[in-house]
């Protein structure tokens, strides 16, 4: 399915009502580390099709969503499962680190 762009208009349907865990990439277009993590995020989305939903929230355009997660720095990857944040990565992380977190969450499902 690829990566979805999330706004307050589709937040509830795509994140809160999701049957599978959701990884939210809080980012901004001016952020260097955000640009570095973008391709990694896209690759992982392909690896976990049907198991995990990957979404992006532009923190500049959706400050209410970023605020509701108390985002203090970007990029921040937040893992939401059953409407609750269960894990978080702040800053750039290599693919293997993100993959390890995803696998742990899926193993605990």
N, C-alpha and C positions, 0 to 999 in steps of 0.2 A: 504494500500500500504506500510505502514511502513516508515522508515526514509531512505532517500537517501543520499549517500555521494557525495558531489559536488566538482568538480575540475574546473579549467578554461575551460576545454574542454566541459563540459556539463552545465556550468553556464547559458549561454544565453537561451538554450532550457528549462531547468528545473526551473529557477528562473525568468528571465526577461520575458519569453513568457508564463508563467503560467497564467491560467485563474482564479485560486483561490489565495487567499493570501498565502504567503510563510513565514514560520518562519525558520530563519537560526540560527543554533547553531555554533558560532565560538568557537572552543575548541582546546586543545592540549593534547596529551596522558600523559604528566607529571603533568597536572593540577588537584589538588585534588578536588576543587569545580566542575570542569568539569565532573569528575567521579561521583560526587553526583547528578548532574543534568541529566546525561545520562539516567538513568531509568525513571525519571519523563518525560523526553522528549519522550521516547519510548511509555509510557502509554498514553500521550496526543495525539500522532500520531494515536493511535488506536481509541481514543475517537472522533477524528475529521476527520475520513476517508471521502473523497469526499468533504470536506468543506475547509480544510486547508492543504497545503503541508508542511511537516516537512523535513528539510535538515540539514546536518552537513558539516561544512567546517573546515578542520584541518588547523589552522592558521599558523602552522610551515611549512606545505607542500604547502600552497597556500598564500604566503605573499602578492601577488598582490591583491587578493580578500579581504583579511583582511585590507589592506591599503586603498583600495577604499572605505571602510566603516569607515575608521579612527578608527579601533579597537585599544583601548589603554589597555584594560584588558580583561581577559577571565575568565569564560565564558561570552560571550555576546550573547544575543538572539536578533536578529533584525527581525522585521516584515516588509515584503515588500509587497506592494499592488500596482498593476499597475505600476511596475518598480520603485516605490519610497519607501524609508523607511518611515513608518508611526508610528513606535513605537520601543522601545528598552528597554531591561532589562540588566543591567550590574551586574555580580556576581550571586551567587546562589539565586534562588527564589523558594519558595514552589509552589507546583502544583496549589494551589488555586489562587495564585497571577498571574501565567502565564495564567491559565484558564480564569480569569477575564479579562485580556487584550485581549485574543482571542475573548471572547464573545462580548466585546465592539466593536471590529473591525468588527465582523460578523454582529452585530446589525446595524452598520453604513453603511453596504454594500448596 
